[in-house]
Structures are given as C-alpha cells and as structure tokens.
Amino acid sequence: MVGKRKTLTTRQKDFADDFIRTRNVYKAAVEAGYSETYAKTGTGANRLIDNPLVQKYIERNMSKMDARMIG
C-alpha cells in the first residue's frame, strides 16, 4: 500500500467539519475550498465522503457531538 495516506489533509478535515455542520456534501466541499465543478461531479464530493479516513473522522466527531448533547 505504498502512497496511501494515514491522515486527513487540511482540506479533507475542513470538508468533514463542514459536512458535520451542514450535512450537505456539495456545500461542504465548496466551503472547504474545492471548486464548484469538482463538488458537482459524481466523482468529486462523493469521493471525499467515501474516503475511509474522512468517514472515520466524521463518525468520531459526530459521536462526540452526540455525547455532549446527551450529557
């Protein structure tokens, strides 16, 4: 697995944070600095949301939000 990243890029983290806030893949991609064209394409924003590192980050941070809301 040469070349596989083990951490999120700054832009991926920004995307994930915006997605947690808005629940909108397109909007989150644009807010994170990706182009509107990239965000609209089937492989653009969808590739971001399908990224295992992004998914793990979103799940972890949504769980933290849920815990804060409950506790």
C-alpha positions as CSV (number, residue, x, y, z in Angstrom):
1,M,0.0,0.0,0.0
2,V,2.6,2.5,-1.0
3,G,1.3,6.0,-1.3
4,K,-1.8,5.6,1.0
5,R,-2.3,8.5,3.4
6,K,-2.8,7.7,7.1
7,T,-4.1,11.2,8.0
8,L,-6.5,13.7,6.6
9,T,-5.3,16.7,4.6
10,T,-6.3,20.1,5.9
11,R,-8.9,20.5,3.2
12,Q,-10.3,17.0,3.8
13,K,-10.7,17.9,7.5
14,D,-12.3,21.2,6.6
15,F,-14.7,19.2,4.3
16,A,-15.6,16.8,7.1
17,D,-16.1,19.6,9.6
18,D,-18.4,21.4,7.2
19,F,-20.3,18.2,6.4
20,I,-20.9,17.6,10.1
21,R,-22.3,21.1,10.4
22,T,-24.4,21.2,7.2
23,R,-25.0,17.5,6.3
24,N,-24.6,18.7,2.7
25,V,-21.8,17.1,0.6
26,Y,-21.8,19.7,-2.1
27,K,-21.9,22.7,0.2
28,A,-19.2,21.2,2.5
29,A,-16.9,20.6,-0.4
30,V,-17.2,24.2,-1.7
31,E,-16.8,25.6,1.8
32,A,-13.7,23.6,2.3
33,G,-12.1,25.1,-0.8
34,Y,-12.9,22.6,-3.6
35,S,-14.2,24.1,-6.8
36,E,-17.9,24.0,-7.6
37,T,-17.2,21.9,-10.6
38,Y,-15.3,19.3,-8.5
39,A,-18.1,19.3,-5.9
40,K,-20.8,18.8,-8.5
41,T,-19.2,15.9,-10.3
42,G,-20.1,12.3,-9.3
43,T,-16.5,11.5,-8.5
44,G,-15.6,14.7,-6.7
45,A,-17.5,15.3,-3.5
46,N,-18.7,11.7,-3.4
47,R,-15.1,10.5,-3.5
48,L,-14.5,12.7,-0.4
49,I,-17.4,11.4,1.5
50,D,-16.5,7.8,0.6
51,N,-12.9,8.2,1.8
52,P,-12.4,5.8,4.8
53,L,-10.3,8.4,6.7
54,V,-13.0,11.1,6.2
55,Q,-15.7,8.7,7.2
56,K,-13.9,7.7,10.4
57,Y,-13.3,11.4,11.3
58,I,-17.0,12.2,10.7
59,E,-18.2,9.2,12.7
60,R,-15.8,10.0,15.6
61,N,-16.7,13.7,15.8
62,M,-20.5,13.1,15.4
63,S,-20.2,10.6,18.3
64,K,-18.5,13.3,20.4
65,M,-21.3,15.8,19.5
66,D,-24.0,13.2,20.4
67,A,-22.3,12.6,23.7
68,R,-22.2,16.3,24.5
69,M,-25.8,16.7,23.6
70,I,-26.9,13.7,25.8
71,G,-24.5,14.5,28.7
